[in-house]
Amino acid sequence: ADAQALAEQNRADLEAAKAYLESVLANMSAGVIVLDHNFRLIGCNDVVSRILHHDLTPNIGKELSDIDGLEPFSSALTKAFSEFAAQTAGSANPQNLHWQKQIELPREATEEPENGTGTLKSENNITLLARGSYHSVNNENRYIVVFDDITDVISAQRSIAWGEVARRLAHEIKNPLTPIQLSAE
């Protein structure tokens, strides 16, 4: 009876921990993807759909490279994990290490309704800041990728940089004009 009570308590504790983890994942602003050793999708949170503009839930169990529209994302992750494996090959405990990389993905072309011609309009790329790690769970390898959409941050940085270029250019043009104006007066 004690063993059965202990087993039921363990099961209840596991269910509570699982519910807590699902709650945390659901309320994150970052996308989280879990892949097996063959890069098959094991799970993801809802934010992934918003960031990648692609619902992955129906694709659980598929290889990431086989999901329409995610080939560039899959390729970038495969490359990042390959480089990570090469760098950590001599490490005592590669599970405690992770990589971080900026990944640029093309957005799918969308129809432009304003002109009515049905021509395709390609928007700016999506820029992701991705962090990946490797874990072994019950002797099965898992890849975990956490990523944020930093497209707006990159765009703002470019705008600030161009503003600085314009300010310096205006200063350089104005500088020689001041002595000429003074001489003319």
SULCORGI-V91409 format. One record per pair of residues at least 6 apart in sequence whose C-alpha atoms are under 6 Angstrom apart, sorted by the first residue. I is the first residue (numbers start at 1). J is the second residue. If there is no record, write none. Layout:
[[I J] [I J]]
This chain:
[[25 45] [26 45] [30 147] [30 148] [31 47] [31 48] [31 146] [31 147] [32 44] [32 45] [32 145] [32 146] [33 43] [33 44] [33 144] [33 145] [34 42] [34 43] [34 143] [34 144] [35 41] [35 42] [35 142] [35 143] [36 142] [37 141] [37 142] [39 63] [40 61] [40 62] [40 63] [40 64] [41 60] [41 61] [41 62] [42 60] [42 61] [49 55] [64 74] [65 71] [65 74] [88 94] [95 134] [95 135] [98 132] [98 133] [99 131] [99 132] [100 130] [100 131] [101 129] [101 130] [102 128] [102 129] [103 127] [103 128] [104 126] [104 127] [105 125] [105 126] [106 125] [107 125] [109 120] [109 121] [109 122] [110 120] [110 121] [111 118] [111 120] [111 121] [112 121] [126 151] [127 149] [127 150] [127 151] [128 148] [128 149] [128 150] [129 147] [129 148] [130 146] [130 147] [131 145] [131 146] [132 144] [132 145] [133 143] [133 144] [134 142] [134 143] [135 141] [135 142] [136 142]]
